């Protein structure tokens, strides 16, 4: 730590109760009152160094001509009695030390007392100014000096000490940490390491410090002890100095975690009282924390992706707890929405903090966040065709440009499944949030089906029309085999939806069977053309195998036909199967079905599952045959 020695005389001051007495052998003729402390001094050493003291002594002597002792007050001196004691020692030439801890208060006190060069060469203003230049050469000393500015803030700002300290710190924070030539020590270890610094600020264990290279975040902990208004000025300074937004964001996150109840009020207070020893910041009130949160949100870099979404959502939860301003909450919602694809389900489960709590979680807030995401990416996301595709393509294939939207679709589906059991959740809010994600964003609709099923189970009083309205957000042709099987036997779903599920699965099954029949016929023809190259016995075995495969496929088609006839009876339709196909669209209507009809539908679902397994077996057998061939 930097240090400068002044004076050469031995100590002549001693404390007697609330009074400091200068024992030089001469009786005191001046009494200076500073707060509750009095100083019994002599006129000549004081008036020879300070213009203000000279004037006060003269004025007091004229008013009290008959009094031998001159008495006056200095309650406005920066630094109080502690600083004036140092000033008195300097006037008497007593040995003293200037350090980073006392130089700011002494510089301000010297300015207040007008101790310039007109009252002696090397006066206190010049001495403290020259030492401040030395202090600004070191990170630790600059930081200590900046901390002491809080006690004499108006004077420190007027004399530009605060700005010079911040400039010194920002310059060093922006520099390459591998090139640092000044000693850097953490705030928590400052007191214990003071002895390790020589008088000129050189670290005694420089060899050991070289073995521990500094990271870009080496300054985070030190500046986290600064008061809010000074920390804000430092962030502005490092930003102007060219520091990258990523490093600035890291410091803001560190500072927020230290001073804001991001994990709840009680746990944060316990941490502040126990886990942060030596902090100069007392436990803040809700109003102070609210102000700090709004300040931090305003300082966050605007670039997308720099601030983790998880942290933004934690700030949003805290802003609701502390009842921050509407603009602050809207800012956080907008920023979190722009990068919602990086969030996890637990991050968006925001409890409802409103005065009129209807639901357990804040659905409206998540709706706004999702809307921000859709608006931010609407130019980047292009819808693709929504044709009936094979299930394997739905599971495995996805355009890279749709990846963020697909992630958000899965996130919203998971969120809906989490909030669906809430009996106070209205159908309109559920549908609005589910519909905010376009249909093409979901490769499979298993997630939204699960959320719908949970909602129907928790809201058993819904009418038939309300159930159908709820199921409109789901595309039955994009359900997996497991989801289709479950839906076909789900008594909570409207009958129209169950019939749609069966129809689309039958259509998918027929498409798959037709494709394999085409492959079988081609293989059969190729075998006929290459008959001269194969032995007659082997060719006969192959033809028998193809005949068996064709017979099994025809049998499977017959089974599908029977299932179609069951569906025909259920929907009570007139005309050919082509008319039924048109009726089984979104305008499909079923008048009434009794228990027998429902049981037939559920049995059809079992047939559907059996048929799908038969087709898969057929594929495997054909693949094995090709391999043997």
C-alpha positions as CSV (number, residue, x, y, z in Angstrom):
1,X,0.0,0.0,0.0
2,X,1.3,3.4,-0.9
3,X,2.4,5.6,2.0
4,X,4.0,9.0,2.4
5,X,5.7,10.2,5.7
6,X,5.4,13.8,6.8
7,X,6.9,15.7,9.7
8,X,9.8,14.9,11.9
9,X,8.8,15.8,15.5
10,X,7.7,13.3,18.1
11,X,4.1,12.9,19.2
12,X,2.8,15.8,21.4
13,X,-0.9,15.1,21.3
14,X,-2.7,13.1,23.9
15,X,-6.4,12.5,24.5
16,X,-8.1,13.6,27.7
17,X,-11.7,12.5,27.6
18,X,-13.3,14.3,24.7
19,X,-10.3,16.7,24.3
20,X,-7.1,16.6,22.5
21,X,-4.3,18.5,24.3
22,X,-1.0,19.6,22.7
23,X,1.6,19.3,25.4
24,X,4.5,21.5,24.1
25,X,5.2,23.1,27.5
26,X,3.3,26.3,26.6
27,X,-0.3,27.0,27.7
28,X,-3.0,26.6,25.1
29,X,-4.4,29.8,23.7
30,X,-6.8,28.4,21.1
31,X,-9.7,25.9,21.6
32,X,-11.2,24.5,18.4
33,X,-14.6,22.7,18.6
34,X,-15.1,20.0,16.0
35,X,-18.3,18.1,16.8
36,X,-18.1,16.7,20.3
37,X,-14.3,16.9,20.3
38,X,-12.3,19.9,21.4
39,X,-8.7,20.6,20.5
40,X,-6.5,22.7,22.9
41,X,-3.9,24.2,20.6
42,X,-1.7,27.3,19.9
43,X,-2.4,30.2,17.6
44,X,0.9,30.5,15.7
45,X,1.2,26.9,14.2
46,X,-2.4,27.2,13.0
47,X,-2.6,30.6,11.4
48,X,0.8,30.1,9.7
49,X,-0.6,27.2,7.6
50,X,-4.3,28.1,7.0
51,X,-6.0,31.2,5.7
52,X,-9.3,30.1,7.2
53,X,-7.8,29.5,10.7
54,X,-6.0,32.8,10.5
55,X,-9.3,34.6,9.8
56,X,-11.2,32.7,12.5
57,X,-8.5,33.4,15.1
58,X,-8.4,37.1,14.2
59,X,-12.2,37.4,14.4
60,X,-12.4,35.6,17.7
61,X,-9.6,37.7,19.2
62,X,-11.3,40.9,18.3
63,X,-14.6,39.8,19.8
64,X,-13.0,38.6,23.0
65,X,-10.3,41.0,23.7
66,X,-10.2,40.4,27.4
67,X,-10.1,36.6,27.0
68,X,-6.7,34.9,26.9
69,X,-8.0,31.8,25.1
70,X,-9.6,32.1,21.7
71,X,-12.5,29.7,21.1
72,X,-14.2,28.9,17.7
73,X,-16.0,26.0,16.0
74,X,-15.2,24.0,12.9
75,X,-18.2,21.7,12.6
76,X,-18.2,21.8,8.8
77,X,-14.7,20.5,8.2
78,X,-14.7,17.4,5.9
79,X,-13.7,14.3,7.7
80,X,-14.6,15.7,11.1
81,X,-12.5,15.5,14.2
82,X,-10.4,12.6,12.8
83,X,-9.3,14.7,9.8
84,X,-8.7,17.8,11.9
85,X,-6.3,15.9,14.2
86,X,-4.2,15.0,11.2
87,X,-4.3,18.6,10.1
88,X,-3.2,19.8,13.5
89,X,-0.3,17.3,13.5
90,X,0.8,18.6,10.1
91,X,0.7,22.2,11.4
92,X,2.9,21.3,14.3
93,X,5.3,19.2,12.2
94,X,4.6,16.0,14.1
95,X,5.4,12.7,12.3
96,X,2.4,11.3,10.4
97,X,1.7,9.1,7.4
98,X,-0.4,9.8,4.3
99,X,-2.2,6.6,3.1
100,X,-4.8,5.7,0.6
101,X,-7.3,5.6,3.5
102,X,-6.8,9.1,4.8
103,X,-5.5,11.1,1.9
104,X,-9.0,11.9,0.5
105,X,-10.3,13.3,3.8
106,X,-7.1,15.3,4.3
107,X,-7.2,16.7,0.8
108,X,-10.7,17.9,1.3
109,X,-10.0,19.3,4.8
110,X,-6.9,21.1,3.4
111,X,-9.1,22.7,0.7
112,X,-11.7,23.7,3.3
113,X,-9.0,25.3,5.5
114,X,-7.4,26.9,2.5
115,X,-3.9,25.5,3.2
116,X,-2.3,26.5,0.0
117,X,1.3,27.5,-0.9
118,X,0.7,31.2,0.1
119,X,0.9,29.8,3.7
120,X,4.1,27.9,3.4
121,X,5.9,25.9,0.8
122,X,4.9,22.2,0.7
123,X,1.6,22.9,2.4
124,X,-1.0,20.3,2.9
125,X,-2.9,20.8,-0.4
126,X,0.3,20.3,-2.4
127,X,1.4,17.3,-0.2
128,X,-2.0,15.5,-0.6
129,X,-2.2,16.2,-4.3
130,X,1.2,14.8,-5.1
131,X,0.4,11.7,-3.0
132,X,-2.9,11.2,-4.8
133,X,-1.1,10.9,-8.1
134,X,1.0,8.1,-6.6
135,X,-2.2,6.5,-5.3
136,X,-3.8,6.5,-8.7
137,X,-1.0,4.3,-10.0
138,X,-2.3,1.3,-8.1
139,X,-5.6,-0.6,-8.3
140,X,-5.8,-1.3,-4.6
141,X,-4.9,2.2,-3.4
142,X,-7.3,3.8,-5.9
143,X,-10.1,1.5,-4.7
144,X,-9.4,2.4,-1.1
145,X,-9.3,6.1,-1.9
146,X,-12.6,5.8,-3.8
147,X,-14.3,4.0,-0.8
148,X,-13.3,6.8,1.5
149,X,-14.8,9.4,-0.8
150,X,-18.2,8.4,0.6
151,X,-17.4,10.2,3.9
152,X,-16.6,13.5,2.2
153,X,-18.6,13.0,-1.0
154,X,-19.6,16.7,-1.9
155,X,-16.0,17.9,-1.5
156,X,-14.5,14.8,-3.2
157,X,-16.7,15.3,-6.2
158,X,-16.0,19.1,-6.3
159,X,-12.2,18.4,-6.3
160,X,-12.7,15.7,-8.9
161,X,-11.2,13.0,-6.7
162,X,-14.1,10.6,-7.4
163,X,-13.8,11.0,-11.1
164,X,-10.0,10.6,-11.0
165,X,-10.3,7.4,-8.9
166,X,-12.9,6.0,-11.3
167,X,-10.7,6.9,-14.3
168,X,-7.8,5.1,-12.6
169,X,-9.9,2.0,-11.9
170,X,-11.5,1.9,-15.3
171,X,-8.2,2.2,-17.1
172,X,-6.8,-0.8,-15.1
173,X,-10.0,-2.8,-15.5
174,X,-9.9,-2.3,-19.3
175,X,-6.3,-3.3,-19.6
176,X,-5.0,-6.7,-20.5
177,X,-4.9,-8.6,-17.1
178,X,-1.8,-10.5,-18.2
179,X,0.1,-7.2,-18.6
180,X,-0.8,-5.7,-15.2
181,X,2.3,-4.3,-13.4
182,X,0.4,-3.0,-10.3
183,X,-0.5,-5.1,-7.2
184,X,-4.1,-6.4,-7.2
185,X,-5.7,-7.8,-4.0
186,X,-9.3,-8.7,-3.3
187,X,-11.3,-6.5,-1.0
188,X,-11.8,-9.3,1.6
189,X,-8.1,-9.8,1.9
190,X,-7.0,-6.2,1.8
191,X,-6.5,-5.8,5.6
192,X,-4.6,-9.0,6.0
193,X,-2.3,-8.2,3.0
194,X,-1.4,-4.6,3.9
195,X,1.9,-5.7,5.4
196,X,2.8,-7.4,2.2
197,X,3.1,-4.1,0.3
198,X,6.2,-2.0,0.6
199,X,6.0,1.8,1.1
200,X,6.1,2.4,-2.7
201,X,3.2,0.0,-3.4
202,X,5.3,-3.0,-4.7
203,X,3.9,-6.3,-3.6
204,X,6.4,-8.2,-1.5
205,X,5.3,-11.6,-2.9
206,X,5.4,-10.6,-6.6
207,X,6.8,-14.0,-7.5
208,X,3.8,-15.8,-6.0
209,X,1.3,-13.4,-7.7
210,X,2.8,-14.2,-11.1
211,X,2.0,-17.9,-10.6
212,X,-1.7,-17.0,-10.4
213,X,-2.7,-15.3,-13.7
214,X,-5.7,-13.0,-13.6
215,X,-8.9,-13.6,-15.5
216,X,-11.0,-10.9,-17.1
217,X,-13.3,-11.0,-14.1
218,X,-10.6,-10.3,-11.6
219,X,-12.1,-6.9,-10.6
220,X,-15.7,-8.0,-10.1
221,X,-15.5,-8.7,-6.4
222,X,-13.7,-5.5,-5.5
223,X,-16.1,-3.2,-7.2
224,X,-19.1,-5.1,-5.8
225,X,-18.4,-3.3,-2.5
226,X,-19.0,0.1,-4.0
227,X,-22.1,2.1,-3.4
228,X,-24.7,2.1,-6.1
229,X,-24.1,5.6,-7.5
230,X,-20.3,5.2,-7.6
231,X,-20.6,1.7,-9.1
232,X,-22.9,3.2,-11.9
233,X,-20.2,5.8,-12.7
234,X,-17.6,3.1,-12.9
235,X,-19.7,1.0,-15.3
236,X,-20.1,4.0,-17.5
237,X,-16.4,4.7,-17.4
238,X,-15.4,1.1,-18.4
239,X,-18.0,1.1,-21.1
240,X,-16.5,4.3,-22.5
241,X,-13.1,2.8,-22.2
242,X,-13.9,0.1,-24.7
243,X,-14.6,-2.8,-22.4
244,X,-16.6,-5.6,-24.1
245,X,-20.3,-5.9,-23.2
246,X,-19.8,-9.5,-22.1
247,X,-17.4,-8.4,-19.3
248,X,-19.6,-5.5,-18.3
249,X,-22.5,-7.9,-18.1
250,X,-20.5,-10.2,-15.9
251,X,-19.8,-7.5,-13.4
252,X,-23.5,-6.4,-13.3
253,X,-24.6,-10.0,-12.7
254,X,-22.0,-10.4,-9.9
255,X,-23.1,-7.1,-8.3
256,X,-26.8,-8.0,-8.6
257,X,-26.3,-11.4,-7.1
258,X,-24.5,-9.8,-4.1
259,X,-27.1,-7.1,-3.4
260,X,-30.5,-8.3,-4.6
261,X,-32.7,-11.0,-3.2
262,X,-32.7,-13.1,-6.4
263,X,-33.3,-16.3,-4.5
264,X,-35.9,-14.8,-2.2
265,X,-35.8,-12.2,0.6
266,X,-34.9,-14.4,3.5
267,X,-32.1,-16.4,2.0
268,X,-30.5,-13.2,0.6
269,X,-30.6,-11.5,3.9
270,X,-29.0,-14.5,5.6
271,X,-26.3,-14.5,3.0
272,X,-25.6,-10.8,3.5
273,X,-25.4,-11.2,7.2
274,X,-23.3,-14.3,7.2
275,X,-21.5,-14.9,3.9
276,X,-20.3,-11.4,3.1
277,X,-18.1,-10.4,6.0
278,X,-16.5,-7.0,5.8
279,X,-19.2,-5.5,3.5
280,X,-19.6,-1.8,3.9
281,X,-23.2,-2.0,2.7
282,X,-25.9,-2.5,5.3
283,X,-29.0,-4.6,4.7
284,X,-31.0,-2.5,2.2
285,X,-34.7,-1.8,2.5
286,X,-37.2,-2.8,-0.2
287,X,-37.2,0.7,-1.6
288,X,-33.4,0.7,-1.9
289,X,-33.3,-2.7,-3.5
290,X,-36.0,-1.6,-5.9
291,X,-34.0,1.4,-6.9
292,X,-30.9,-0.8,-7.3
293,X,-32.7,-3.3,-9.4
294,X,-34.0,-0.6,-11.8
295,X,-30.5,0.9,-12.0
296,X,-29.0,-2.5,-12.9
297,X,-31.6,-3.2,-15.5
298,X,-30.9,0.2,-17.1
299,X,-27.1,-0.6,-17.2
300,X,-27.5,-4.0,-18.8
301,X,-26.0,-4.2,-22.4
302,X,-28.7,-4.2,-25.1
303,X,-27.0,-6.8,-27.3
304,X,-29.0,-10.0,-27.6
305,X,-27.6,-13.1,-25.9
306,X,-25.1,-11.4,-23.7
307,X,-27.2,-11.6,-20.5
308,X,-28.3,-15.2,-19.8
309,X,-32.0,-15.7,-20.1
310,X,-32.1,-17.5,-16.7
311,X,-30.7,-14.3,-15.0
312,X,-33.2,-12.0,-16.9
313,X,-36.1,-14.1,-15.6
314,X,-34.7,-14.1,-12.1
315,X,-34.5,-10.3,-12.3
316,X,-38.1,-10.3,-13.6
317,X,-39.3,-12.4,-10.6
318,X,-37.4,-10.1,-8.2
319,X,-38.9,-7.0,-9.9
320,X,-42.4,-8.4,-9.2
321,X,-41.5,-9.1,-5.5
322,X,-40.1,-5.6,-5.0
323,X,-42.9,-4.0,-7.1
324,X,-40.5,-2.3,-9.5
325,X,-41.7,0.2,-12.1
326,X,-43.8,-1.0,-15.1
327,X,-41.1,0.1,-17.5
328,X,-38.5,-2.0,-15.7
329,X,-40.7,-5.1,-15.9
330,X,-41.6,-4.5,-19.5
331,X,-37.9,-4.1,-20.3
332,X,-37.1,-7.5,-18.7
333,X,-40.0,-9.2,-20.4
334,X,-38.9,-7.9,-23.8
335,X,-35.3,-9.0,-23.3
336,X,-36.2,-12.4,-22.0
337,X,-38.7,-12.9,-24.8
338,X,-36.1,-12.2,-27.5
339,X,-34.0,-15.1,-26.3
340,X,-36.7,-17.4,-24.8
341,X,-35.3,-20.4,-26.6
342,X,-32.4,-20.4,-24.0
343,X,-34.8,-20.7,-21.0
344,X,-35.7,-23.8,-19.1
345,X,-39.1,-24.7,-17.8
346,X,-38.3,-24.0,-14.2
347,X,-37.2,-20.4,-15.2
348,X,-40.6,-19.4,-16.6
349,X,-42.6,-20.8,-13.7
350,X,-43.1,-17.3,-12.3
351,X,-45.5,-17.1,-9.3
352,X,-48.4,-14.8,-9.5
353,X,-47.6,-11.7,-7.5
354,X,-50.7,-9.7,-8.3
355,X,-53.1,-8.4,-5.7
356,X,-56.0,-10.3,-7.2
357,X,-54.4,-13.8,-7.6
358,X,-56.4,-16.0,-9.9
359,X,-53.9,-18.6,-10.9
360,X,-50.8,-19.9,-9.1
361,X,-48.5,-18.8,-11.9
362,X,-48.5,-15.6,-13.9
363,X,-49.9,-16.8,-17.2
364,X,-50.2,-13.2,-18.6
365,X,-46.6,-12.5,-18.1
366,X,-45.5,-15.7,-20.0
367,X,-48.0,-14.8,-22.7
368,X,-46.3,-11.4,-23.1
369,X,-42.9,-13.0,-23.2
370,X,-43.9,-15.5,-25.9
371,X,-45.4,-12.7,-27.9
372,X,-42.1,-10.8,-27.7
373,X,-40.3,-13.9,-28.9
374,X,-42.6,-14.3,-31.9
375,X,-42.3,-10.6,-32.9
376,X,-38.5,-10.8,-32.6
377,X,-38.2,-13.8,-34.8
378,X,-41.0,-13.3,-37.3
379,X,-38.7,-12.2,-40.0
380,X,-36.3,-15.0,-39.4
381,X,-38.8,-17.9,-39.3
382,X,-40.5,-19.0,-42.5
383,X,-43.4,-21.4,-42.3
384,X,-43.0,-24.7,-44.1
385,X,-45.7,-26.9,-45.6
386,X,-47.9,-28.8,-43.2
387,X,-48.4,-32.0,-45.2
388,X,-48.9,-35.5,-43.9
389,X,-45.5,-37.0,-43.4
390,X,-44.0,-40.1,-42.1
391,X,-43.6,-40.3,-38.3
392,X,-39.9,-40.9,-38.6
393,X,-39.4,-37.7,-40.6
394,X,-41.4,-35.8,-38.0
395,X,-39.2,-37.0,-35.2
396,X,-35.8,-36.8,-36.9
397,X,-36.0,-34.0,-39.4
398,X,-36.2,-30.3,-38.7
399,X,-35.0,-27.2,-40.5
400,X,-32.2,-25.5,-38.7
401,X,-34.0,-22.1,-39.0
402,X,-36.9,-23.6,-37.0
403,X,-34.8,-24.9,-34.2
404,X,-35.3,-21.9,-31.8
405,X,-39.1,-21.8,-32.5
406,X,-39.3,-25.6,-32.0
407,X,-37.5,-25.3,-28.7
408,X,-39.9,-22.5,-27.6
409,X,-42.9,-24.7,-28.8
410,X,-41.7,-27.5,-26.6
411,X,-41.1,-25.1,-23.7
412,X,-44.6,-23.7,-24.0
413,X,-46.1,-27.2,-24.2
414,X,-44.3,-28.1,-21.0
415,X,-45.4,-24.9,-19.3
416,X,-49.0,-25.6,-20.3
417,X,-48.8,-29.1,-18.9
418,X,-47.4,-27.7,-15.6
419,X,-50.1,-25.0,-15.2
420,X,-53.0,-27.1,-16.5
421,X,-53.9,-28.7,-13.1
422,X,-54.8,-25.2,-11.8
423,X,-58.6,-25.2,-11.6
424,X,-58.6,-21.4,-11.9
425,X,-56.9,-21.4,-15.2
426,X,-59.5,-20.2,-17.8
427,X,-59.9,-22.0,-21.1
428,X,-59.4,-18.8,-23.1
429,X,-56.0,-18.2,-21.4
430,X,-54.9,-21.8,-22.1
431,X,-56.0,-21.6,-25.7
432,X,-54.4,-18.2,-26.3
433,X,-51.0,-19.3,-25.0
434,X,-51.2,-22.6,-26.9
435,X,-52.2,-20.8,-30.1
436,X,-49.4,-18.2,-29.8
437,X,-47.0,-20.9,-31.3
438,X,-47.8,-21.7,-35.0
439,X,-48.6,-25.2,-35.9
440,X,-45.6,-25.7,-38.1
441,X,-43.3,-25.1,-35.1
442,X,-44.3,-28.5,-33.5
443,X,-42.9,-31.5,-35.4
444,X,-45.1,-33.7,-33.1
445,X,-48.1,-32.6,-31.1
446,X,-47.5,-35.0,-28.3
447,X,-46.6,-32.2,-25.9
448,X,-49.7,-30.1,-26.5
449,X,-51.8,-33.3,-26.4
450,X,-50.4,-34.1,-22.9
451,X,-51.2,-30.6,-21.7
452,X,-54.8,-30.8,-23.1
453,X,-55.3,-34.2,-21.4
454,X,-54.1,-32.8,-18.1
455,X,-56.4,-29.7,-18.5
456,X,-59.4,-31.9,-19.3
457,X,-58.7,-34.1,-16.3
458,X,-58.6,-31.1,-13.9
459,X,-61.6,-29.3,-15.5
460,X,-64.0,-32.2,-15.8
461,X,-67.0,-29.8,-15.9
462,X,-66.2,-28.4,-19.4
463,X,-69.0,-28.8,-21.9
464,X,-68.7,-30.7,-25.1
465,X,-68.3,-27.5,-27.2
466,X,-65.6,-26.2,-24.8
467,X,-63.7,-29.6,-25.1
468,X,-63.8,-29.3,-28.9
469,X,-62.7,-25.7,-28.7
470,X,-59.8,-26.8,-26.5
471,X,-58.7,-29.6,-28.9
472,X,-58.6,-27.3,-31.9
473,X,-55.1,-26.3,-31.0
474,X,-53.9,-29.9,-31.5
475,X,-53.2,-31.5,-34.9
476,X,-54.4,-35.1,-34.8
477,X,-52.3,-36.2,-37.8
478,X,-49.0,-35.1,-35.9
479,X,-49.4,-37.5,-33.0
480,X,-47.0,-40.3,-32.5
481,X,-48.0,-44.0,-32.3
482,X,-48.1,-43.9,-28.5
483,X,-50.0,-40.7,-28.4
484,X,-52.5,-41.9,-31.0
485,X,-53.1,-45.1,-29.1
486,X,-53.7,-43.2,-25.9
487,X,-56.0,-40.7,-27.6
488,X,-58.0,-43.4,-29.3
489,X,-58.9,-44.8,-25.8
490,X,-59.2,-41.4,-24.0
491,X,-62.7,-41.0,-22.8
492,X,-62.0,-37.3,-21.9
493,X,-61.6,-36.3,-25.6
494,X,-64.6,-35.4,-27.7
495,X,-65.7,-38.2,-30.0
496,X,-64.9,-36.1,-33.1
497,X,-61.3,-36.0,-32.1
498,X,-61.1,-39.7,-31.4
499,X,-62.5,-40.5,-34.9
500,X,-60.0,-38.0,-36.5
501,X,-57.1,-39.8,-34.7
502,X,-58.3,-43.2,-36.0
503,X,-58.8,-41.9,-39.5
504,X,-55.4,-40.2,-39.8
505,X,-53.6,-43.3,-38.4
506,X,-55.4,-45.5,-40.9
507,X,-54.5,-43.2,-43.7
508,X,-50.9,-43.2,-42.5
509,X,-51.0,-47.0,-42.3
510,X,-52.5,-47.4,-45.8
511,X,-49.8,-45.1,-47.2
512,X,-47.1,-47.2,-45.6
513,X,-48.6,-50.4,-46.9
514,X,-49.0,-49.1,-50.4
515,X,-45.3,-48.0,-50.4
516,X,-44.2,-51.5,-49.4
517,X,-46.4,-53.1,-52.0
518,X,-44.8,-51.0,-54.6
519,X,-41.3,-52.1,-53.5
520,X,-42.5,-55.7,-53.4
521,X,-43.7,-55.5,-57.0
522,X,-40.5,-53.9,-58.2
523,X,-38.5,-56.6,-56.6
524,X,-40.7,-59.3,-58.2
525,X,-40.2,-57.8,-61.6
526,X,-36.4,-57.5,-61.2
527,X,-36.2,-61.1,-60.2
528,X,-38.1,-62.1,-63.4
529,X,-35.7,-60.2,-65.6
530,X,-32.6,-61.7,-64.0
531,X,-33.9,-65.3,-64.1
532,X,-31.3,-66.5,-66.5
533,X,-28.6,-65.6,-64.0
534,X,-30.1,-67.6,-61.1
535,X,-30.6,-71.3,-60.5
536,X,-34.2,-72.4,-61.1
537,X,-34.5,-73.8,-57.5
538,X,-33.4,-70.5,-55.9
539,X,-35.7,-68.5,-58.2
540,X,-38.7,-70.7,-57.2
541,X,-37.9,-70.1,-53.5
542,X,-37.8,-66.4,-54.0
543,X,-41.1,-66.3,-55.8
544,X,-42.7,-68.3,-53.0
545,X,-41.3,-65.8,-50.5
546,X,-42.8,-62.9,-52.5
547,X,-46.1,-64.6,-52.8
548,X,-46.1,-65.0,-49.0
549,X,-45.4,-61.4,-48.5
550,X,-48.1,-60.4,-50.9
551,X,-50.6,-62.6,-49.2
552,X,-49.8,-61.1,-45.8
553,X,-50.1,-57.6,-47.2
554,X,-53.5,-58.4,-48.7
555,X,-54.5,-59.9,-45.4
556,X,-53.4,-56.7,-43.6
557,X,-55.4,-54.6,-46.1
558,X,-58.4,-56.7,-45.4
559,X,-58.0,-56.0,-41.7
560,X,-57.8,-52.2,-42.4
561,X,-60.9,-52.5,-44.6
562,X,-62.8,-54.0,-41.7
563,X,-61.7,-51.1,-39.5
564,X,-62.8,-48.7,-42.1
565,X,-66.3,-50.2,-42.2
566,X,-66.5,-49.9,-38.4
567,X,-65.7,-46.2,-38.7
568,X,-68.3,-45.9,-41.4
569,X,-71.0,-47.3,-39.1
570,X,-70.0,-45.0,-36.3
571,X,-70.2,-41.8,-38.2
572,X,-73.4,-42.9,-39.9
573,X,-72.3,-41.3,-43.1
574,X,-74.0,-41.7,-46.5
575,X,-72.3,-42.3,-49.8
576,X,-68.9,-43.7,-50.7
577,X,-65.6,-43.6,-48.7
578,X,-64.6,-40.5,-50.6
579,X,-67.5,-38.6,-49.0
580,X,-66.4,-40.0,-45.6
581,X,-62.9,-38.7,-46.2
582,X,-64.3,-35.2,-46.7
583,X,-66.5,-35.5,-43.6
584,X,-63.5,-36.5,-41.5
585,X,-61.9,-33.1,-41.9
586,X,-62.2,-30.1,-39.6
587,X,-65.9,-29.9,-40.4
588,X,-66.5,-33.5,-39.2
589,X,-69.7,-33.8,-37.0
590,X,-70.9,-36.8,-35.1
591,X,-74.5,-36.6,-33.9
592,X,-74.6,-39.2,-31.2
593,X,-72.8,-42.3,-30.1
594,X,-73.7,-44.6,-27.2
595,X,-71.5,-46.8,-25.1
596,X,-71.3,-49.5,-27.8
597,X,-70.0,-47.0,-30.3
598,X,-67.3,-45.8,-27.9
599,X,-66.2,-49.3,-27.2
600,X,-65.9,-50.0,-30.9
601,X,-63.8,-46.9,-31.3
602,X,-61.5,-48.0,-28.5
603,X,-61.3,-51.6,-30.0
604,X,-60.5,-49.9,-33.4
605,X,-57.6,-48.2,-31.6
606,X,-56.3,-51.6,-30.5
607,X,-56.7,-52.9,-34.1
608,X,-54.8,-49.8,-35.3
609,X,-51.9,-50.5,-33.0
610,X,-51.9,-54.2,-34.1
611,X,-51.9,-53.2,-37.7
612,X,-49.0,-50.8,-37.2
613,X,-47.0,-53.5,-35.6
614,X,-47.8,-55.9,-38.4
615,X,-46.5,-53.4,-41.0
616,X,-43.3,-52.9,-38.9
617,X,-42.8,-56.7,-38.9
618,X,-43.3,-56.8,-42.6
619,X,-40.7,-54.1,-43.1
620,X,-38.2,-56.0,-41.0
621,X,-38.8,-59.3,-42.8
622,X,-38.4,-57.6,-46.2
623,X,-35.1,-56.0,-45.0
624,X,-33.9,-59.4,-43.8
625,X,-34.8,-60.9,-47.1
626,X,-32.9,-58.2,-49.1
627,X,-29.9,-58.9,-46.9
628,X,-30.0,-62.6,-47.5
629,X,-30.4,-62.0,-51.2
